[in-house]
């Protein structure tokens, strides 16, 4: 039937959430519920004060139904039992605001008491999604709006399902949330946190980040878990939200990507992404103003809404460009210090903000001012390191699943094992390189360059990836050329003592790689110059199968500052570092003596600092002055001390000659006989193996008397140099 739209007869009836009909019109419908305007299910109430042929609607309902006074609207009976779906509500979530905006300042409502009043007022009424109505609570007219409904099925097992309408039961769970832009405050267990920072449809696999699962969930626990809970519970527990986190690590490991994807997953304002150098300005005071401008929106909203304001995210890329240690710049302007001071004040100054999250990325955590890293500022510092095999496989799958051009012979698990110590960016580069080989096969080069007709059948093969591995190398992997130059003459096991040295060192390395307790192991090799210490370490390192091995020597660190010389040297889960000639690395000079105390302290810390959980570090150090290492306190940080012996017996010398290929056989025989005569006369000798090898090489170039030349040089060396070189190293 058609009824004329009219106002609700009284304010009290307007608060009932019902349509008001004359009893005679209600009897014609003969039901408790009515379908208004063919789409809206409403609860019916009969009152004598309502004129016949009219329908009383509150202004809130008229706006929802898009009806004006005196409009005619269809009203039909509605029987919920005629539907196959279960129509009773398990849960109803309602958004709350005050009806009059000017009256909402500093109002707090108890949601537990609100739920009791709600169930008492609206028992057995049907509610629909989006339905607005007004409820009187504690002397205030509250504007409510149905946000979500969950029906309960009567089957077995009991199940819940989202629905568009349902009837309120005495046991229905009523949950309240603050309406958007509302300034009211809800307390009590029946509230829902409307400031939840995670997008409701968020899925981690959609982020496109491989190999960083552990790091992501650590960020979630530290920075976002507390923001999911209702604000009054957070305040009751005394929890302080994390305001800042720093992602640090080698270039290409995914720091910037993770920060951007975190911003996408959050239900927050559009993040502000700034490159560090963009903050700086040539005008006095403008750099500090740029910092203040980043926090301006968050400050204004926090003053207006307090803890109900949305989360504001600020992302700083290359944070070290603007937040270096104060007092360390010599530019004469003091701008850098002022920028750091301004950022400190905004993050955790006198006027504290609780609606900000500042994410910084840097390759150099050691360069940041210490005050930035304390709790209340960038209190979460997370290293984004190199991915392990599982992570590398995830990255390969993410970047190859979209194009679907991999040949059937490509095994991503095998590839993940081959690209040890590759960063995420380097893996993408590997895929691009392999794809370029596949593309090149389908290009016809003649008088013109054309794409072959069979280009649509292009596939990236296993061979393409193997060829790509030959041109894309890990920046933090094994520097094969560097270690090859250290042992270019090979390593000769010329005595039982050298064989024992190798056995003991290999045992320590194996134990470090396989033990869950020994995260840090150190071996110190000492001997005179030319005894083969560096070559032995190079052989041990390259045969260790550690994914990351690095050589620290004077020529690999030339040009670096003192602090940078040991920065970022252990990047992998298993790292082996060769520290060659420690005395040279600390700038030791015998005259004085003099050395760098800063470098000495830095190496002391490096040798004794246990790597992070889940990582293994082996340090192979060489020195030609063991006594000096004892005096400087460096020896105590190495559990194993191994002496690299000289050649001091005829049998050792015979082994060396046996492996020499530059001299003729008869010359080698004569040289061995002459050395035997020297030994028989009681002349002891102790000559470094490298010096003997070089001497044999030089004498082989003498076309006339190589034997005489060798013996002259050998005896001269024995007489003049052996004792001097032995003084350099304490033999234990």
C-alpha positions in Angstrom: 0.0 0.0 0.0 1.0 3.7 -0.5 1.4 5.9 2.5 2.2 9.6 2.8 5.5 10.5 4.5 5.1 12.5 7.7 7.2 13.5 10.7 7.4 11.1 13.6 4.6 12.1 16.1 7.0 12.9 18.9 10.7 13.0 19.8 10.3 9.9 22.0 8.9 7.9 19.1 11.7 9.2 16.8 14.2 7.5 19.1 12.5 4.1 18.8 14.1 3.3 15.4 10.6 2.3 14.1 8.3 3.5 11.4 5.0 4.8 13.0 1.7 3.8 11.5 -2.0 4.2 12.5 -3.3 0.9 14.1 -5.7 0.4 11.2 -2.9 0.6 8.7 -0.8 -1.7 10.8 -3.6 -4.3 11.0 -3.8 -4.4 7.2 -0.1 -5.2 7.0 -0.5 -7.8 9.8 3.2 -8.2 10.5 5.9 -6.7 12.9 8.2 -5.8 10.0 7.6 -3.8 6.7 9.5 -3.4 3.5 9.6 0.3 2.8 10.2 1.7 -0.7 10.8 -1.9 -1.8 14.4 -2.0 -0.5 14.5 -1.1 3.2 13.4 -3.4 6.0 12.0 -1.5 9.0 10.4 -2.4 12.3 6.8 -1.3 12.6 5.0 0.4 15.5 1.3 1.3 15.8 0.3 4.5 17.5 -3.2 6.1 17.7 -1.6 9.6 17.4 -0.5 8.8 13.8 -3.1 9.8 11.2 -4.5 7.0 9.0 -2.8 6.8 5.6 0.4 8.3 6.8 3.8 6.9 7.8 5.8 8.6 10.6 9.6 8.8 9.9 12.3 10.5 11.8 14.5 13.0 9.9 17.4 10.5 10.1 15.3 7.8 8.5 13.9 10.2 5.8 17.5 11.1 4.8 18.4 7.4 4.6 15.3 6.5 2.6 15.8 9.6 0.4 12.2 10.8 1.1 10.7 14.2 1.7 7.6 15.2 3.7 4.4 14.5 1.8 6.0 12.0 -0.6 4.2 8.8 -1.2 6.0 5.6 -0.4 5.2 1.9 -0.8 4.9 -0.1 2.4 4.6 -3.9 2.2 4.6 -6.6 4.8 7.9 -8.4 5.4 8.1 -11.9 6.9 11.7 -12.8 7.9 10.7 -16.5 8.4 10.0 -16.8 4.7 13.7 -16.6 3.9 16.0 -19.6 3.9 18.8 -17.8 5.6 19.0 -17.5 9.4 18.0 -14.0 10.3 19.2 -13.7 13.9 22.3 -11.6 14.6 25.4 -13.0 16.3 27.2 -9.7 16.2 26.3 -6.1 15.2 28.9 -3.4 14.9 27.7 0.2 15.1 29.5 3.5 14.4 28.9 6.2 17.0 28.8 10.0 16.8 26.9 12.7 18.5 23.9 14.1 16.7 24.9 17.7 17.2 28.5 18.3 16.2 29.0 21.3 18.5 28.2 19.1 21.5 30.9 16.5 21.0 33.9 18.2 22.6 35.5 16.1 25.4 32.6 13.6 25.6 33.5 10.1 26.8 31.0 7.1 26.6 31.1 3.7 28.3 30.5 1.1 25.6 29.6 -1.6 28.1 26.7 0.5 29.4 25.8 1.6 25.8 25.5 -2.1 24.8 23.1 -2.7 27.7 20.9 0.3 26.7 21.0 -0.8 23.0 19.8 -4.3 23.7 17.1 -3.0 26.0 15.8 -0.4 23.5 15.9 -2.4 20.2 15.1 -6.0 21.2 13.7 -8.0 18.2 14.2 -5.2 15.8 15.6 -5.8 12.3 18.8 -3.8 11.3 20.2 -3.4 7.9 23.7 -2.4 6.7 24.2 1.3 6.6 21.0 2.0 8.6 21.2 5.2 10.7 19.2 5.9 13.8 19.3 8.1 16.9 19.7 6.7 20.5 19.3 8.6 23.7 22.2 7.7 26.1 23.3 9.5 29.3 21.4 12.6 28.2 23.0 12.8 24.8 21.4 12.0 21.4 23.9 9.7 19.7 23.8 9.2 15.9 24.4 5.5 15.3 25.0 3.7 11.9 25.1 0.0 11.3 28.6 -0.8 10.1 28.5 -4.7 9.8 26.3 -7.6 10.7 27.1 -11.2 11.3 24.3 -13.8 11.4 24.5 -17.1 13.2 23.4 -20.3 11.5 21.5 -23.0 13.3 23.2 -25.9 11.7 26.0 -28.1 13.1 28.7 -27.1 13.5 27.7 -23.6 14.5 28.9 -21.0 11.9 28.9 -17.3 11.5 28.4 -15.4 8.2 28.3 -11.8 7.2 24.8 -10.6 6.1 23.0 -7.5 5.0 20.2 -7.6 7.6 19.2 -9.5 10.8 17.1 -9.4 14.0 18.6 -8.4 17.3 18.5 -11.1 20.1 19.2 -10.7 23.8 22.5 -12.6 23.4 23.6 -10.6 20.3 27.1 -9.1 20.8 27.0 -5.3 20.3 30.3 -3.6 19.4 30.8 0.1 19.0 33.4 2.1 17.0 33.9 5.8 16.7 32.6 7.3 13.5 35.2 8.8 11.1 36.1 12.4 12.0 34.3 12.1 15.3 36.0 13.6 18.4 34.1 11.5 21.0 36.0 9.0 23.1 34.8 5.4 23.7 35.9 3.3 26.6 35.1 -0.2 27.8 35.3 -3.7 26.4 32.5 -3.3 23.8 34.5 -0.8 21.7 36.4 -1.6 18.5 39.7 0.2 17.6 38.7 2.3 14.6 42.3 3.5 14.3 43.5 0.0 13.2 46.6 0.7 11.1 46.4 -2.5 9.0 44.3 -2.5 5.8 41.5 -5.0 6.2 42.2 -6.7 2.9 46.0 -6.8 3.4 47.9 -10.0 2.4 51.6 -10.3 3.0 52.1 -12.2 -0.3 50.8 -9.2 -2.2 53.7 -7.0 -0.9 56.1 -8.4 -3.4 58.9 -8.7 -0.9 61.0 -11.9 -0.8 63.4 -13.1 1.8 62.3 -10.6 4.5 59.5 -12.5 6.3 61.3 -12.5 9.6 62.2 -8.8 9.4 58.7 -7.8 8.5 57.1 -9.6 11.4 59.6 -8.1 13.7 58.6 -4.6 12.5 54.9 -5.6 12.9 55.4 -6.7 16.5 57.5 -3.7 17.5 55.8 -0.9 15.6 52.2 -1.9 14.8 50.9 -4.4 17.3 50.2 -1.9 20.0 48.3 0.3 17.5 45.7 -2.4 16.8 44.4 -2.5 20.4 41.7 0.0 21.7 43.2 3.3 22.9 41.9 3.0 26.4 43.5 -0.4 26.9 46.8 0.9 25.5 46.7 3.8 28.0 45.7 1.4 30.8 48.7 -0.8 30.1 51.0 2.3 29.9 52.2 1.3 26.4 54.0 3.9 24.3 53.7 3.5 20.5 56.9 3.2 18.6 57.5 6.5 16.7 60.5 5.6 14.6 62.4 2.7 13.1 65.6 2.6 11.1 66.2 0.0 8.4 69.9 -0.4 7.7 72.1 -2.7 5.6 74.0 -3.0 2.4 72.7 -1.4 -0.8 70.1 -3.4 -2.8 68.8 -5.6 0.1 65.3 -4.1 0.0 65.2 -1.3 2.6 63.4 1.2 0.4 61.1 -1.4 -1.0 60.1 -2.6 2.4 59.4 1.0 3.6 57.2 1.7 0.6 55.3 -1.5 1.0 54.8 -1.0 4.7 53.2 2.3 3.9 50.8 0.6 1.4 49.6 -2.0 3.9 48.8 0.7 6.6 45.4 2.2 6.9 46.9 5.7 7.3 47.4 9.0 5.6 49.4 9.1 2.4 53.0 8.7 3.5 55.5 11.5 2.9 58.6 10.1 1.2 61.7 12.3 1.3 65.2 11.8 0.2 67.5 13.0 2.9 69.4 15.6 0.8 66.1 17.2 -0.3 65.8 18.6 3.3 68.9 20.8 2.9 68.5 24.3 1.6 70.9 27.1 0.9 68.9 29.7 2.8 69.5 30.1 6.6 66.8 28.4 8.6 65.0 26.8 5.6 66.4 23.3 6.2 64.9 23.4 9.7 61.7 24.7 8.3 61.5 21.8 5.9 61.7 19.4 8.9 58.9 21.3 10.7 56.7 21.2 7.5 56.8 17.4 7.5 55.2 17.3 10.9 52.8 20.1 10.5 49.8 18.0 9.4 50.3 15.5 12.2 50.5 18.3 14.8 47.3 20.0 13.6 45.3 16.8 13.6 46.7 15.7 17.0 45.7 19.0 18.5 42.2 18.7 17.1 41.5 14.9 17.7 44.2 13.8 20.2 44.6 10.0 20.3 41.8 9.6 17.8 43.8 11.1 14.9 45.0 9.0 12.0 48.6 7.7 11.7 51.0 10.0 9.8 54.0 8.2 8.1 57.2 10.0 7.2 59.8 8.0 5.2 63.4 9.3 5.1 65.6 7.7 2.4 69.4 8.2 2.9 68.9 9.3 6.5 72.6 9.6 7.1 72.8 12.5 4.7 71.0 14.8 7.2 71.5 13.1 10.6 75.2 12.7 11.0 76.8 12.9 14.4 76.6 16.5 15.8 79.9 18.3 16.0 81.5 16.2 13.4 81.0 18.5 10.4 83.5 21.2 9.5 81.4 23.2 7.1 81.3 26.2 9.4 77.5 26.6 9.1 76.1 24.3 11.8 73.1 23.5 9.5 73.6 19.7 9.9 73.5 20.0 13.7 70.4 22.2 13.6 68.6 19.7 11.4 69.3 16.9 13.8 68.2 19.0 16.7 64.9 19.9 14.9 64.2 16.3 14.1 64.9 15.3 17.7 62.5 17.9 19.0 59.7 16.9 16.6 59.9 13.2 17.3 60.2 13.3 21.1 60.3 16.9 22.3 58.3 18.9 24.8 55.1 18.6 22.7 54.9 14.9 22.1 53.0 13.4 19.1 51.5 10.0 19.3 50.2 9.8 15.7 53.5 9.7 13.8 55.7 6.9 12.5 59.1 7.9 11.0 60.9 5.3 8.9 64.5 6.0 8.1 66.8 4.0 5.7 70.6 4.1 5.7 73.6 2.1 4.6 75.7 3.6 7.5 74.0 3.2 10.9 77.3 4.1 12.5 77.1 7.7 11.1 73.8 8.6 12.7 73.7 10.7 15.8 73.4 8.6 18.9 70.5 10.7 20.3 68.3 9.6 17.4 68.6 5.9 18.3 67.3 6.1 21.9 63.8 4.9 22.8 61.1 7.4 21.9 62.8 8.2 18.6 64.3 5.7 16.2 64.2 3.0 18.9 63.8 0.0 16.5 66.9 -0.6 14.4 66.6 -3.5 12.1 69.3 -4.8 9.8 68.1 -5.8 6.3 70.8 -8.2 5.4 71.5 -10.5 2.5 68.7 -13.1 1.9 69.3 -16.8 2.6 68.6 -19.5 0.1 64.9 -19.6 0.9 64.7 -15.8 0.6 66.6 -15.9 -2.7 64.1 -18.5 -4.0 61.2 -16.3 -3.0 62.7 -13.3 -4.9 63.3 -15.4 -8.0 59.6 -16.6 -7.9 58.3 -13.1 -7.4 60.1 -11.7 -10.4 59.6 -14.6 -12.7 56.0 -15.6 -12.0 54.6 -12.5 -13.8 56.1 -13.1 -17.2 55.7 -16.9 -17.5 58.6 -17.3 -20.0 60.8 -19.7 -18.0 61.7 -22.9 -19.8 60.9 -26.2 -18.1 64.6 -26.9 -17.4 64.9 -23.9 -15.1 65.1 -24.9 -11.4 64.7 -21.9 -9.2 65.8 -23.9 -6.1 69.1 -24.7 -7.9 69.5 -21.0 -9.0 68.9 -19.9 -5.4 71.8 -22.1 -4.3 74.1 -20.8 -7.0 73.6 -17.0 -6.3 75.0 -17.0 -2.8 75.2 -13.6 -1.2 73.3 -11.9 -3.9 71.2 -9.0 -2.8 67.6 -8.7 -4.0 68.6 -6.0 -6.5 71.4 -8.3 -7.8 68.9 -11.2 -8.3 66.7 -8.9 -10.3 69.8 -8.0 -12.3 70.5 -11.6 -12.8 67.0 -12.2 -14.2 67.4 -9.2 -16.5 70.7 -10.5 -17.8 69.3 -14.0 -18.5 66.3 -12.5 -20.2 68.7 -10.4 -22.5 70.4 -13.6 -23.7 67.0 -15.1 -24.5 65.9 -11.9 -26.3 69.2 -11.8 -28.3 68.4 -15.3 -29.7 65.3 -13.9 -31.5 66.9 -10.9 -33.1 67.9 -11.1 -36.8 70.9 -9.0 -37.7 71.4 -8.3 -41.4 71.1 -5.1 -43.3 68.6 -4.2 -40.7 67.9 -5.4 -37.2 64.6 -7.2 -36.9 62.7 -9.4 -34.4 62.4 -13.0 -35.5 58.9 -14.3 -36.3 59.2 -17.0 -33.5 59.8 -14.3 -30.8 56.4 -15.2 -29.3 57.8 -18.6 -28.4 60.8 -17.2 -26.5 61.8 -19.0 -23.3 64.5 -18.2 -20.8 66.5 -21.3 -20.3 68.8 -22.8 -17.7 71.8 -22.0 -19.9 70.7 -18.3 -20.1 70.9 -18.1 -16.3 74.3 -19.8 -16.2 75.6 -17.3 -18.7 74.1 -14.5 -16.6 75.9 -15.8 -13.5 79.2 -15.3 -15.3 78.5 -11.5 -15.8 76.5 -10.6 -12.7 78.5 -11.0 -9.5 77.6 -10.5 -5.8 79.1 -7.4 -4.4 79.3 -9.1 -1.0 80.4 -12.5 -2.1 83.8 -14.1 -2.7 86.4 -11.8 -4.4 88.1 -14.7 -6.3 90.6 -12.4 -8.0 91.7 -10.9 -4.7 92.3 -14.2 -3.1 93.9 -15.7 -6.3 96.6 -13.0 -6.2 97.4 -13.9 -2.6 98.2 -17.5 -3.5 99.3 -17.2 -7.1 102.3 -19.5 -6.5 100.2 -22.1 -4.8 100.6 -23.4 -1.2 103.2 -26.1 -0.7 102.8 -28.5 2.2 106.5 -29.1 2.6 106.6 -30.4 6.2 104.5 -32.3 8.8 104.3 -29.0 10.7 102.6 -27.3 7.8 100.2 -30.3 7.4 99.3 -30.1 11.1 98.7 -26.3 10.7 96.2 -27.0 7.9 94.5 -29.7 9.9 94.0 -27.6 13.0 92.8 -24.6 11.0 90.3 -26.6 9.0 89.0 -28.2 12.2 88.2 -24.8 13.7 86.5 -23.6 10.5 84.3 -26.7 10.2 83.4 -26.4 13.9 82.5 -22.8 13.4 80.3 -23.6 10.4 78.4 -26.4 12.0 78.2 -25.5 15.7 75.2 -23.7 17.0 77.1 -22.4 20.0 80.3 -21.1 18.5 79.2 -18.0 16.6 82.7 -16.4 16.6 86.0 -18.2 16.0 89.4 -16.8 15.5 92.8 -18.1 14.2 96.0 -16.1 14.4 98.8 -17.2 12.0 102.2 -15.7 12.9 105.6 -16.0 11.2 108.3 -14.1 9.5 107.8 -12.2 6.3 107.6 -14.6 3.4 106.6 -17.6 5.4 103.4 -18.0 3.5 100.8 -16.8 6.0 98.6 -14.9 3.6 98.7 -17.8 1.0 97.7 -20.3 3.7 94.8 -18.0 4.8 93.7 -17.6 1.1 93.6 -21.3 0.6 91.7 -22.0 3.8 89.2 -19.3 2.9 88.5 -20.4 -0.6 88.1 -24.0 0.4 85.8 -23.2 3.4 82.7 -22.9 1.2 81.6 -19.9 3.2 79.2 -17.8 1.1 81.0 -14.6 2.1 84.8 -14.3 2.4 86.6 -11.0 2.5 90.3 -9.9 2.6 91.2 -6.9 4.7 94.7 -5.7 3.8 96.4 -2.4 3.4 95.8 -2.2 -0.3 92.1 -3.2 -0.1 91.4 -0.5 2.6 93.5 2.3 1.0 91.8 5.6 1.0 89.2 4.7 3.7 88.8 6.6 6.9 89.6 4.9 10.2 85.9 4.3 11.0 85.2 3.0 7.5 87.9 0.4 7.5 85.9 -2.2 9.4 82.4 -1.0 8.4 80.1 -3.7 7.1 82.5 -6.6 6.8 80.2 -9.4 8.0 77.2 -9.5 5.7 76.2 -13.1 5.5 75.0 -15.9 7.7 78.4 -17.4 7.4 81.3 -15.0 6.9 85.0 -15.6 6.9 87.3 -12.5 7.1 91.0 -12.6 6.4 92.8 -9.8 8.3 96.3 -9.6 6.7 99.2 -8.1 8.6 97.4 -6.5 11.5 100.3 -4.3 12.4 100.1 -2.6 9.0 96.3 -2.1 9.3 96.7 -0.2 12.6 99.4 1.9 11.1 102.2 0.5 13.3 105.7 2.0 12.9 108.6 0.5 14.9 110.2 3.9 15.3 108.6 5.5 18.3 106.7 3.1 18.3 103.6 4.6 16.9 100.1 3.3 15.9 96.5 4.4 15.5 94.7 3.9 18.8 91.3 4.4 17.1 92.0 1.6 14.7 93.5 -0.6 17.4 90.3 -0.2 19.5 88.1 -0.8 16.4 89.9 -4.1 15.6 89.7 -5.1 19.3 86.0 -4.7 19.2 85.7 -6.4 15.9 87.7 -9.5 17.1 85.6 -9.9 20.2 82.1 -8.8 19.1 79.8 -11.8 18.8 77.8 -11.7 15.5 74.0 -11.4 15.6 71.9 -14.5 16.3 71.9 -17.0 13.5 75.2 -15.9 12.0 78.7 -17.4 12.1 82.0 -15.4 11.8 85.5 -16.8 11.4 88.4 -14.4 11.5 91.8 -15.5 10.1 94.5 -12.9 11.1 98.2 -12.8 10.1 101.0 -11.1 11.8 104.8 -11.1 11.6 105.2 -9.8 15.1 103.5 -12.0 17.6 105.2 -10.3 20.6 103.6 -7.0 19.5 100.1 -8.6 19.3 100.5 -9.8 22.8 101.5 -6.4 24.1 98.6 -4.7 22.3 96.1 -7.2 23.7 95.0 -8.5 20.3 96.3 -12.1 20.8 93.8 -12.9 23.6 90.8 -12.5 21.2 92.0 -15.5 19.1 91.4 -19.0 20.6 93.9 -20.7 18.2 97.5 -19.5 17.5 99.4 -21.3 14.7 103.0 -20.7 13.7 103.9 -20.7 10.0 107.4 -22.4 10.0 110.3 -21.6 7.8 112.2 -24.2 5.8 114.9 -25.4 8.2 115.7 -29.0 7.3 117.1 -30.6 4.2 114.0 -32.8 3.9 111.8 -29.7 3.8 114.1 -28.2 1.1 113.9 -31.4 -0.9 110.1 -31.1 -1.0 110.4 -27.6 -2.2 112.8 -28.5 -5.0 110.7 -31.5 -6.0 107.8 -29.1 -6.9 110.1 -26.6 -8.8 109.6 -26.8 -12.6 111.9 -23.9 -13.7 115.3 -25.6 -13.0 116.6 -28.6 -14.8 116.6 -31.9 -13.0 120.4 -32.1 -12.8 120.6 -28.5 -11.4 118.0 -29.4 -8.7 120.1 -32.4 -7.7 123.3 -30.4 -7.4 121.6 -27.7 -5.4 120.2 -30.3 -3.0 123.7 -31.9 -2.6 125.2 -28.5 -1.8 122.5 -27.7 0.8 123.2 -31.1 2.4 126.9 -30.2 2.7 126.0 -26.9 4.3 123.8 -28.7 6.8 126.5 -31.3 7.4 129.0 -28.7 8.4 126.6 -27.7 11.2 125.4 -24.5 9.6 121.7 -24.2 10.6 119.4 -22.4 8.3 115.8 -21.2 8.6 114.6 -19.5 5.4 111.0 -18.4 4.6 109.5 -20.5 1.8 108.5 -17.6 -0.3 112.0 -16.2 -0.4 113.4 -19.6 -1.4 110.9 -19.9 -4.2 111.7 -16.5 -5.5 115.5 -17.3 -5.3 115.0 -20.5 -7.3 113.0 -18.6 -9.9 115.8 -15.9 -10.3 118.6 -18.5 -10.5 116.8 -20.4 -13.2 117.2 -17.4 -15.4 121.1 -17.7 -15.2 122.1 -19.6 -18.4 125.6 -20.4 -17.1 125.9 -21.3 -13.5 122.4 -21.4 -11.8 123.7 -23.7 -9.1 126.6 -21.4 -8.0 124.4 -18.4 -8.2 121.8 -20.0 -5.9 124.4 -21.2 -3.3 126.0 -17.7 -3.2 122.6 -16.1 -2.6 121.5 -18.9 -0.2 124.6 -18.7 2.0 124.6 -14.9 2.0 121.0 -15.0 3.1 121.7 -17.6 5.8 124.5 -15.5 7.2 123.0 -12.1 7.1 119.2 -12.2 7.2 117.9 -15.3 9.0 118.6 -14.0 12.5 117.2 -10.6 11.6 114.0 -11.9 10.4 113.6 -14.3 13.3 113.8 -11.3 15.6 110.6 -10.0 14.1 108.5 -13.0 15.3 108.4 -14.7 18.6 108.3 -18.5 18.0 106.2 -20.4 20.5 
